[in-house]
Amino acid sequence: MRHVRILAQRQPVDEALFEEFAADEARALGTTVEVRWGSVPDGVLDAARAAREDGVPLIVVTAPDTAHLAALPREVVPWTLRVDLTLCEPDASPGLLAHIQGRGIDGVRWALRTICHRARRPIERVRYGPGPDQFGDLWLPDRPSAAGIVVLLHGGFWRSRWQLDLMDALAADVAERGMAGWNVEYRPPDRHGWDATLTDVRAALDHVRELSARFGVDADRVALVGHSAGGQLAVQVAADGGAVRPTLVVQLAGLVDLLETHRRDLGNGAVPAALGGTPEQLPQRYAAASPIERVPIGVPQLVVIGRSDSPDLREMSRRYVRAAAAGGDEVELIEDDGDHFTVIDPGSRIWQRTVEAATAVLDR
């Protein structure tokens, strides 16, 4: 992607810093960016049409309380992406590439990454349920027939501001390695409750059978890969069982001990907010959700953690590996340089080690 255009609505933000930040991130991605300050939503249609005519994607940065962009015709929206600096109701306008919200100015970074990564590979958006959050993006390799499939579960402490775009880079990477990447969105518990989240993740994993029938990917070679809170979800659905049994579970900086995560207040109350209460109030739910309480899960596992990540997460990861091994699981700990997000950077050494170890299991 050689150039990206941003239409930003004026709001309480330092415009010079905003433009500098966008330019720096674009440069790091090998592209350029042009920021225009204008009226939203009145100027969006003209900006989207101009962007389409020029063959460039458009990021629309809206002010709080801006209406949905549903008035945009479908012919101008395939490369239109919305960013809100504040947390708001998701914009489900037809054809909108993505809606990143609640991440502040940093949301522009993720928007640029989304555009650049999506320009690399053919992608099929596939729905596994009727709701607006019940879908996944299937990143296809050059030869999808009989390719293994990597199911990707994003993290973000189960909070709705974090979405599947976090895993776009990994989805593109595995597709370029000859595997299919099934990057899953799901209903977040802060808006829909814990049961809805689990139902969606299970349905998305089971939908691999449908993907196999439609695209020819191999439903018997499945790596279930979760980052942070997504790692917890990966272990729980694997332990619960379903129509699709993963060949391998990979936790990237996973939340492996929910009791201790709550007691140490990692994520500022994220665990009780997601599960709907404290361990004292919901002991059975915590027992079912906490990975360290579920071992052995009977599936080979990789537990991956950066040395610069939280020392609490590193300590819990090591305890988890010992507990899983003691229970009889095949489990490997991968520690290397990096922080919480290095593990989802395809250019990092820790990801290279992870994908090589995962491929060795899938190719047995």
C-alpha positions as a LaTeX table, in Angstrom:
\begin{tabular}{lrrr}
\hline
Residue & $x$ (\AA) & $y$ (\AA) & $z$ (\AA) \\
\hline
Met1 & 0.00 & 0.00 & 0.00 \\
Arg2 & 1.76 & 3.13 & $-1.27$ \\
His3 & $-0.44$ & 5.89 & 0.15 \\
Val4 & $-3.25$ & 6.36 & 2.68 \\
Arg5 & $-5.53$ & 9.36 & 3.11 \\
Ile6 & $-6.98$ & 10.48 & 6.46 \\
Leu7 & $-10.02$ & 12.73 & 6.84 \\
Ala8 & $-10.01$ & 13.95 & 10.47 \\
Gln9 & $-12.75$ & 15.88 & 12.17 \\
Arg10 & $-11.50$ & 18.75 & 14.29 \\
Gln11 & $-11.72$ & 17.97 & 17.99 \\
Pro12 & $-9.64$ & 18.52 & 21.17 \\
Val13 & $-6.37$ & 17.16 & 19.78 \\
Asp14 & $-3.02$ & 18.70 & 18.89 \\
Glu15 & $-3.18$ & 18.56 & 15.11 \\
Ala16 & 0.58 & 18.84 & 14.56 \\
Leu17 & 1.26 & 15.90 & 16.88 \\
Phe18 & $-1.54$ & 13.90 & 15.28 \\
Glu19 & $-0.05$ & 14.41 & 11.80 \\
Glu20 & 3.48 & 13.67 & 13.03 \\
Phe21 & 2.31 & 10.45 & 14.70 \\
Ala22 & 0.46 & 9.30 & 11.58 \\
Ala23 & 3.43 & 10.08 & 9.33 \\
Asp24 & 5.86 & 8.19 & 11.59 \\
Glu25 & 3.70 & 5.06 & 11.66 \\
Ala26 & 3.10 & 5.21 & 7.91 \\
Arg27 & 6.84 & 5.48 & 7.32 \\
Ala28 & 7.46 & 2.44 & 9.51 \\
Leu29 & 4.95 & 0.52 & 7.38 \\
Gly30 & 6.58 & 1.56 & 4.13 \\
Thr31 & 3.83 & 3.92 & 3.01 \\
Thr32 & 2.90 & 7.61 & 3.13 \\
Val33 & $-0.08$ & 9.38 & 4.61 \\
Glu34 & $-1.95$ & 12.58 & 3.87 \\
Val35 & $-4.07$ & 14.14 & 6.65 \\
Arg36 & $-6.94$ & 16.47 & 5.77 \\
Trp37 & $-8.96$ & 18.23 & 8.44 \\
Gly38 & $-12.59$ & 18.61 & 7.46 \\
Ser39 & $-16.24$ & 18.10 & 8.26 \\
Val40 & $-17.51$ & 14.71 & 9.33 \\
Pro41 & $-19.97$ & 13.30 & 8.38 \\
Asp42 & $-20.83$ & 15.96 & 5.76 \\
Gly43 & $-17.50$ & 15.73 & 3.95 \\
Val44 & $-17.11$ & 11.95 & 4.14 \\
Leu45 & $-18.93$ & 11.10 & 0.91 \\
Asp46 & $-16.84$ & 13.46 & $-1.20$ \\
Ala47 & $-13.64$ & 12.29 & 0.49 \\
Ala48 & $-14.55$ & 8.61 & 0.00 \\
Arg49 & $-15.37$ & 9.13 & $-3.66$ \\
Ala50 & $-12.12$ & 11.02 & $-4.24$ \\
Ala51 & $-10.14$ & 8.30 & $-2.45$ \\
Arg52 & $-11.77$ & 5.62 & $-4.59$ \\
Glu53 & $-11.04$ & 7.54 & $-7.79$ \\
Asp54 & $-7.41$ & 7.96 & $-6.71$ \\
Gly55 & $-7.11$ & 4.30 & $-5.72$ \\
Val56 & $-6.20$ & 4.94 & $-2.07$ \\
Pro57 & $-7.85$ & 3.84 & 1.19 \\
Leu58 & $-9.51$ & 6.38 & 3.47 \\
Ile59 & $-9.38$ & 6.57 & 7.27 \\
Val60 & $-12.15$ & 8.70 & 8.76 \\
Val61 & $-11.36$ & 10.00 & 12.26 \\
Thr62 & $-14.60$ & 11.14 & 13.84 \\
Ala63 & $-15.43$ & 13.27 & 16.86 \\
Pro64 & $-17.53$ & 11.90 & 19.74 \\
Asp65 & $-21.22$ & 11.28 & 19.01 \\
Thr66 & $-20.77$ & 11.20 & 15.23 \\
Ala67 & $-23.51$ & 9.23 & 13.51 \\
His68 & $-22.87$ & 5.93 & 11.76 \\
Leu69 & $-21.53$ & 6.13 & 8.23 \\
Ala70 & $-24.37$ & 4.05 & 6.81 \\
Ala71 & $-25.15$ & 6.70 & 4.17 \\
Leu72 & $-21.95$ & 5.88 & 2.30 \\
Pro73 & $-22.69$ & 3.88 & $-0.86$ \\
Arg74 & $-21.18$ & 0.42 & $-1.02$ \\
Glu75 & $-19.02$ & 1.35 & $-3.99$ \\
Val76 & $-16.97$ & 3.80 & $-1.90$ \\
Val77 & $-16.68$ & 1.92 & 1.39 \\
Pro78 & $-14.58$ & $-1.21$ & 0.76 \\
Trp79 & $-11.43$ & 0.72 & 1.73 \\
Thr80 & $-13.01$ & 3.14 & 4.19 \\
Leu81 & $-12.10$ & 2.65 & 7.84 \\
Arg82 & $-13.44$ & 4.60 & 10.81 \\
Val83 & $-11.49$ & 5.58 & 13.91 \\
Asp84 & $-12.96$ & 7.09 & 17.09 \\
Leu85 & $-10.51$ & 8.21 & 19.76 \\
Thr86 & $-13.12$ & 7.50 & 22.44 \\
Leu87 & $-15.08$ & 4.34 & 23.21 \\
Cys88 & $-18.44$ & 4.39 & 21.46 \\
Glu89 & $-21.06$ & 2.17 & 19.91 \\
Pro90 & $-19.60$ & 0.09 & 17.08 \\
Asp91 & $-20.40$ & 1.37 & 13.60 \\
Ala92 & $-21.87$ & $-1.55$ & 11.68 \\
Ser93 & $-22.35$ & 0.39 & 8.43 \\
Pro94 & $-22.40$ & $-2.00$ & 5.44 \\
Gly95 & $-19.04$ & $-2.44$ & 3.78 \\
Leu96 & $-17.02$ & $-0.44$ & 6.29 \\
Leu97 & $-13.60$ & $-2.08$ & 6.47 \\
Ala98 & $-13.29$ & $-1.71$ & 10.25 \\
His99 & $-14.20$ & 0.53 & 13.15 \\
Ile100 & $-11.40$ & 1.06 & 15.64 \\
Gln101 & $-12.54$ & 2.89 & 18.73 \\
Gly102 & $-11.53$ & 3.62 & 22.29 \\
Arg103 & $-7.75$ & 3.54 & 21.75 \\
Gly104 & $-7.07$ & 7.27 & 21.60 \\
Ile105 & $-4.70$ & 8.62 & 18.97 \\
Asp106 & $-3.00$ & 5.21 & 18.97 \\
Gly107 & $-6.07$ & 3.97 & 17.11 \\
Val108 & $-4.63$ & 5.65 & 14.00 \\
Arg109 & $-1.59$ & 3.37 & 14.28 \\
Trp110 & $-3.79$ & 0.28 & 14.28 \\
Ala111 & $-5.88$ & 1.65 & 11.41 \\
Leu112 & $-2.80$ & 2.12 & 9.24 \\
Arg113 & $-1.60$ & $-1.36$ & 10.13 \\
Thr114 & $-4.99$ & $-2.83$ & 9.25 \\
Ile115 & $-4.90$ & $-1.24$ & 5.81 \\
Cys116 & $-1.32$ & $-2.20$ & 5.04 \\
His117 & $-1.65$ & $-5.80$ & 6.22 \\
Arg118 & $-4.92$ & $-6.32$ & 4.34 \\
Ala119 & $-3.31$ & $-5.19$ & 1.12 \\
Arg120 & $-0.96$ & $-8.18$ & 1.28 \\
Arg121 & $-3.29$ & $-11.16$ & 0.91 \\
Pro122 & $-6.72$ & $-12.21$ & $-0.39$ \\
Ile123 & $-9.17$ & $-12.20$ & 2.51 \\
Glu124 & $-12.65$ & $-13.68$ & 2.82 \\
Arg125 & $-14.94$ & $-12.28$ & 5.52 \\
Val126 & $-17.04$ & $-15.19$ & 6.73 \\
Arg127 & $-19.91$ & $-15.07$ & 9.20 \\
Tyr128 & $-20.29$ & $-17.90$ & 11.71 \\
Gly129 & $-23.39$ & $-16.39$ & 13.34 \\
Pro130 & $-26.09$ & $-13.77$ & 12.73 \\
Gly131 & $-24.78$ & $-11.04$ & 15.06 \\
Pro132 & $-22.58$ & $-8.13$ & 13.93 \\
Asp133 & $-19.61$ & $-9.42$ & 15.96 \\
Gln134 & $-19.96$ & $-13.04$ & 14.85 \\
Phe135 & $-17.54$ & $-13.18$ & 11.95 \\
Gly136 & $-13.98$ & $-13.95$ & 11.07 \\
Asp137 & $-11.52$ & $-13.01$ & 8.33 \\
Leu138 & $-10.05$ & $-15.95$ & 6.44 \\
Trp139 & $-6.58$ & $-15.15$ & 5.09 \\
Leu140 & $-5.87$ & $-17.62$ & 2.33 \\
Pro141 & $-2.51$ & $-18.99$ & 1.21 \\
Asp142 & $-1.63$ & $-19.28$ & $-2.46$ \\
Arg143 & $-2.71$ & $-22.93$ & $-2.37$ \\
Pro144 & $-5.53$ & $-23.27$ & 0.18 \\
Ser145 & $-6.38$ & $-26.87$ & $-0.70$ \\
Ala146 & $-5.38$ & $-29.12$ & 2.22 \\
Ala147 & $-3.58$ & $-26.26$ & 3.99 \\
Gly148 & $-3.49$ & $-26.32$ & 7.77 \\
Ile149 & $-5.49$ & $-23.59$ & 9.50 \\
Val150 & $-4.44$ & $-21.25$ & 12.30 \\
Val151 & $-7.37$ & $-19.94$ & 14.35 \\
Leu152 & $-6.43$ & $-16.57$ & 15.86 \\
Leu153 & $-8.10$ & $-15.17$ & 19.00 \\
His154 & $-7.26$ & $-11.59$ & 19.88 \\
Gly155 & $-6.80$ & $-10.36$ & 23.43 \\
Gly156 & $-7.25$ & $-7.01$ & 25.13 \\
Phe157 & $-8.37$ & $-8.08$ & 28.62 \\
Trp158 & $-11.74$ & $-9.06$ & 27.06 \\
Arg159 & $-12.61$ & $-5.35$ & 26.55 \\
Ser160 & $-14.53$ & $-4.20$ & 23.49 \\
Arg161 & $-12.01$ & $-1.53$ & 22.46 \\
Trp162 & $-9.74$ & $-4.35$ & 21.27 \\
Gln163 & $-10.74$ & $-6.28$ & 18.18 \\
Leu164 & $-9.46$ & $-8.76$ & 15.63 \\
Asp165 & $-7.23$ & $-6.18$ & 13.87 \\
Leu166 & $-4.67$ & $-6.94$ & 16.61 \\
Met167 & $-3.99$ & $-10.26$ & 14.87 \\
Asp168 & $-3.95$ & $-9.09$ & 11.24 \\
Ala169 & $-0.15$ & $-9.19$ & 11.03 \\
Leu170 & $-0.04$ & $-12.80$ & 12.22 \\
Ala171 & $-2.87$ & $-13.79$ & 9.88 \\
Ala172 & $-0.95$ & $-12.36$ & 6.91 \\
Asp173 & 2.24 & $-14.06$ & 8.06 \\
Val174 & 0.77 & $-17.56$ & 8.39 \\
Ala175 & $-0.95$ & $-17.20$ & 5.00 \\
Glu176 & 2.36 & $-16.29$ & 3.40 \\
Arg177 & 3.82 & $-19.43$ & 5.02 \\
Gly178 & 1.24 & $-21.60$ & 3.27 \\
Met179 & $-1.37$ & $-21.96$ & 6.03 \\
Ala180 & $-4.81$ & $-20.39$ & 6.29 \\
Gly181 & $-5.37$ & $-17.79$ & 8.99 \\
Trp182 & $-8.88$ & $-17.67$ & 10.53 \\
Asn183 & $-8.87$ & $-14.38$ & 12.46 \\
Val184 & $-11.91$ & $-14.41$ & 14.70 \\
Glu185 & $-14.07$ & $-11.65$ & 16.13 \\
Tyr186 & $-16.44$ & $-12.40$ & 19.01 \\
Arg187 & $-18.94$ & $-10.64$ & 21.24 \\
Pro188 & $-16.97$ & $-9.04$ & 24.10 \\
Pro189 & $-18.17$ & $-9.76$ & 27.63 \\
Asp190 & $-18.23$ & $-6.10$ & 28.70 \\
Arg191 & $-21.13$ & $-5.59$ & 26.29 \\
His192 & $-22.68$ & $-9.06$ & 25.98 \\
Gly193 & $-21.67$ & $-11.16$ & 28.99 \\
Trp194 & $-19.25$ & $-14.05$ & 29.48 \\
Asp195 & $-21.49$ & $-16.78$ & 28.11 \\
Ala196 & $-21.87$ & $-14.94$ & 24.80 \\
Thr197 & $-18.10$ & $-14.67$ & 24.42 \\
Leu198 & $-17.56$ & $-18.38$ & 25.04 \\
Thr199 & $-20.44$ & $-19.32$ & 22.73 \\
Asp200 & $-18.90$ & $-17.27$ & 19.92 \\
Val201 & $-15.37$ & $-18.61$ & 20.30 \\
Arg202 & $-16.65$ & $-22.17$ & 20.32 \\
Ala203 & $-18.86$ & $-21.51$ & 17.27 \\
Ala204 & $-15.96$ & $-19.91$ & 15.40 \\
Leu205 & $-13.71$ & $-22.90$ & 16.08 \\
Asp206 & $-16.41$ & $-25.35$ & 15.04 \\
His207 & $-16.96$ & $-23.32$ & 11.86 \\
Val208 & $-13.60$ & $-24.61$ & 10.65 \\
Arg209 & $-15.56$ & $-27.58$ & 9.26 \\
Glu210 & $-17.54$ & $-25.20$ & 7.06 \\
Leu211 & $-14.35$ & $-23.45$ & 5.97 \\
Ser212 & $-12.90$ & $-26.82$ & 5.03 \\
Ala213 & $-15.91$ & $-27.66$ & 2.89 \\
Arg214 & $-15.94$ & $-24.27$ & 1.20 \\
Phe215 & $-12.24$ & $-23.49$ & 0.76 \\
Gly216 & $-10.54$ & $-26.88$ & 1.04 \\
Val217 & $-8.47$ & $-26.12$ & 4.16 \\
Asp218 & $-7.58$ & $-29.07$ & 6.40 \\
Ala219 & $-9.90$ & $-29.18$ & 9.42 \\
Asp220 & $-7.72$ & $-31.89$ & 10.98 \\
Arg221 & $-4.63$ & $-29.64$ & 11.21 \\
Val222 & $-5.77$ & $-26.79$ & 13.42 \\
Ala223 & $-3.60$ & $-24.55$ & 15.58 \\
Leu224 & $-5.65$ & $-22.52$ & 18.07 \\
Val225 & $-3.60$ & $-19.39$ & 18.84 \\
Gly226 & $-4.63$ & $-16.81$ & 21.43 \\
His227 & $-2.92$ & $-13.63$ & 22.55 \\
Ser228 & $-3.26$ & $-12.40$ & 26.16 \\
Ala229 & $-6.95$ & $-12.87$ & 27.08 \\
Gly230 & $-7.32$ & $-14.77$ & 23.82 \\
Gly231 & $-4.91$ & $-17.34$ & 25.23 \\
Gln232 & $-7.27$ & $-17.97$ & 28.11 \\
Leu233 & $-10.17$ & $-18.41$ & 25.69 \\
Ala234 & $-8.13$ & $-20.84$ & 23.59 \\
Val235 & $-7.43$ & $-23.12$ & 26.56 \\
Gln236 & $-11.01$ & $-23.05$ & 27.82 \\
Val237 & $-12.65$ & $-23.97$ & 24.51 \\
Ala238 & $-10.02$ & $-26.66$ & 23.89 \\
Ala239 & $-10.60$ & $-28.12$ & 27.34 \\
Asp240 & $-14.39$ & $-27.96$ & 26.97 \\
Gly241 & $-14.30$ & $-29.87$ & 23.69 \\
Gly242 & $-16.43$ & $-29.48$ & 20.60 \\
Ala243 & $-16.91$ & $-30.50$ & 16.99 \\
Val244 & $-13.35$ & $-29.41$ & 16.10 \\
Arg245 & $-10.47$ & $-30.61$ & 18.23 \\
Pro246 & $-7.36$ & $-28.44$ & 17.81 \\
Thr247 & $-4.10$ & $-30.15$ & 17.00 \\
Leu248 & $-2.20$ & $-27.53$ & 19.01 \\
Val249 & $-3.00$ & $-24.69$ & 21.43 \\
Val250 & $-0.65$ & $-21.69$ & 21.51 \\
Gln251 & $-0.82$ & $-19.07$ & 24.25 \\
Leu252 & 0.97 & $-15.84$ & 23.35 \\
Ala253 & 1.46 & $-13.94$ & 26.63 \\
Gly254 & $-1.66$ & $-15.69$ & 27.85 \\
Leu255 & $-3.61$ & $-15.06$ & 31.03 \\
Val256 & $-3.08$ & $-18.52$ & 32.47 \\
Asp257 & $-4.12$ & $-18.09$ & 36.12 \\
Leu258 & $-7.27$ & $-16.02$ & 36.53 \\
Leu259 & $-7.35$ & $-16.24$ & 40.32 \\
Glu260 & $-3.90$ & $-14.70$ & 40.63 \\
Thr261 & $-4.57$ & $-12.26$ & 37.80 \\
His262 & $-7.54$ & $-11.04$ & 39.84 \\
Arg263 & $-5.74$ & $-11.05$ & 43.19 \\
Arg264 & $-2.83$ & $-9.04$ & 41.77 \\
Asp265 & $-5.31$ & $-6.76$ & 39.96 \\
Leu266 & $-3.67$ & $-7.10$ & 36.58 \\
Gly267 & $-5.72$ & $-5.22$ & 34.03 \\
Asn268 & $-7.40$ & $-2.98$ & 36.62 \\
Gly269 & $-10.29$ & $-5.26$ & 37.47 \\
Ala270 & $-10.45$ & $-6.90$ & 34.04 \\
Val271 & $-11.13$ & $-10.44$ & 35.27 \\
Pro272 & $-14.23$ & $-9.83$ & 37.43 \\
Ala273 & $-15.52$ & $-7.36$ & 34.85 \\
Ala274 & $-15.31$ & $-10.04$ & 32.15 \\
Leu275 & $-16.52$ & $-13.02$ & 34.16 \\
Gly276 & $-19.28$ & $-11.05$ & 35.87 \\
Gly277 & $-18.07$ & $-11.25$ & 39.48 \\
Thr278 & $-15.32$ & $-12.24$ & 41.88 \\
Pro279 & $-14.01$ & $-15.76$ & 42.53 \\
Glu280 & $-15.98$ & $-15.83$ & 45.78 \\
Gln281 & $-19.19$ & $-15.01$ & 43.91 \\
Leu282 & $-18.57$ & $-17.29$ & 40.92 \\
Pro283 & $-16.23$ & $-20.10$ & 41.98 \\
Gln284 & $-17.40$ & $-22.57$ & 39.32 \\
Arg285 & $-17.04$ & $-20.04$ & 36.51 \\
Tyr286 & $-13.48$ & $-19.23$ & 37.59 \\
Ala287 & $-12.62$ & $-22.91$ & 37.85 \\
Ala288 & $-13.86$ & $-23.47$ & 34.29 \\
Ala289 & $-12.19$ & $-20.36$ & 32.87 \\
Ser290 & $-8.77$ & $-20.36$ & 34.53 \\
Pro291 & $-6.32$ & $-22.32$ & 32.32 \\
Ile292 & $-4.20$ & $-23.54$ & 35.22 \\
Glu293 & $-7.31$ & $-25.13$ & 36.74 \\
Arg294 & $-8.10$ & $-27.00$ & 33.51 \\
Val295 & $-4.84$ & $-28.88$ & 32.89 \\
Pro296 & $-4.33$ & $-31.41$ & 31.55 \\
Ile297 & $-6.31$ & $-30.46$ & 28.45 \\
Gly298 & $-5.03$ & $-33.35$ & 26.34 \\
Val299 & $-3.74$ & $-31.16$ & 23.50 \\
Pro300 & $-0.10$ & $-30.24$ & 22.76 \\
Gln301 & 0.63 & $-26.68$ & 23.85 \\
Leu302 & 3.10 & $-23.84$ & 23.36 \\
Val303 & 3.30 & $-21.16$ & 26.05 \\
Val304 & 5.07 & $-18.06$ & 24.75 \\
Ile305 & 6.17 & $-15.06$ & 26.81 \\
Gly306 & 8.56 & $-12.15$ & 26.26 \\
Arg307 & 11.27 & $-11.46$ & 28.83 \\
Ser308 & 10.20 & $-7.80$ & 29.04 \\
Asp309 & 6.54 & $-8.65$ & 29.63 \\
Ser310 & 4.99 & $-8.34$ & 33.08 \\
Pro311 & 6.97 & $-10.37$ & 35.61 \\
Asp312 & 3.64 & $-11.61$ & 36.95 \\
Leu313 & 2.66 & $-13.01$ & 33.56 \\
Arg314 & 6.09 & $-14.61$ & 33.18 \\
Glu315 & 5.85 & $-16.21$ & 36.62 \\
Met316 & 2.34 & $-17.53$ & 35.93 \\
Ser317 & 3.40 & $-18.87$ & 32.53 \\
Arg318 & 6.18 & $-20.89$ & 34.11 \\
Arg319 & 3.86 & $-22.27$ & 36.79 \\
Tyr320 & 1.32 & $-23.16$ & 34.14 \\
Val321 & 3.88 & $-25.09$ & 32.10 \\
Arg322 & 4.96 & $-27.06$ & 35.17 \\
Ala323 & 1.34 & $-27.86$ & 36.07 \\
Ala324 & 0.46 & $-28.89$ & 32.51 \\
Ala325 & 3.54 & $-31.13$ & 32.23 \\
Ala326 & 2.84 & $-32.69$ & 35.65 \\
Gly327 & $-0.66$ & $-33.49$ & 34.45 \\
Gly328 & 0.64 & $-35.27$ & 31.38 \\
Asp329 & 0.23 & $-32.60$ & 28.70 \\
Glu330 & 2.85 & $-32.13$ & 26.00 \\
Val331 & 3.85 & $-28.51$ & 26.62 \\
Glu332 & 6.77 & $-26.26$ & 25.68 \\
Leu333 & 7.72 & $-22.87$ & 27.11 \\
Ile334 & 9.20 & $-20.34$ & 24.70 \\
Glu335 & 10.81 & $-17.30$ & 26.32 \\
Asp336 & 12.74 & $-14.72$ & 24.33 \\
Asp337 & 13.36 & $-11.01$ & 24.02 \\
Gly338 & 10.31 & $-8.76$ & 23.78 \\
Asp339 & 7.25 & $-7.43$ & 25.56 \\
His340 & 3.53 & $-8.15$ & 25.55 \\
Phe341 & 3.11 & $-7.17$ & 21.89 \\
Thr342 & 6.39 & $-8.52$ & 20.51 \\
Val343 & 4.82 & $-11.99$ & 20.54 \\
Ile344 & 2.35 & $-10.86$ & 17.83 \\
Asp345 & 5.02 & $-9.15$ & 15.71 \\
Pro346 & 5.84 & $-11.42$ & 12.73 \\
Gly347 & 9.29 & $-9.85$ & 12.45 \\
Ser348 & 10.31 & $-10.80$ & 15.98 \\
Arg349 & 12.56 & $-13.70$ & 16.88 \\
Ile350 & 10.07 & $-14.97$ & 19.45 \\
Trp351 & 7.36 & $-15.29$ & 16.79 \\
Gln352 & 9.78 & $-17.03$ & 14.42 \\
Arg353 & 10.52 & $-19.59$ & 17.13 \\
Thr354 & 6.81 & $-19.95$ & 17.85 \\
Val355 & 5.71 & $-20.55$ & 14.28 \\
Glu356 & 8.55 & $-23.02$ & 13.68 \\
Ala357 & 7.56 & $-25.02$ & 16.78 \\
Ala358 & 3.89 & $-24.87$ & 15.81 \\
Thr359 & 4.59 & $-26.04$ & 12.26 \\
Ala360 & 6.57 & $-28.99$ & 13.60 \\
Val361 & 3.52 & $-30.15$ & 15.56 \\
Leu362 & 1.05 & $-29.58$ & 12.72 \\
Asp363 & 3.24 & $-31.45$ & 10.23 \\
Arg364 & 3.64 & $-34.62$ & 12.28 \\
\hline
\end{tabular}
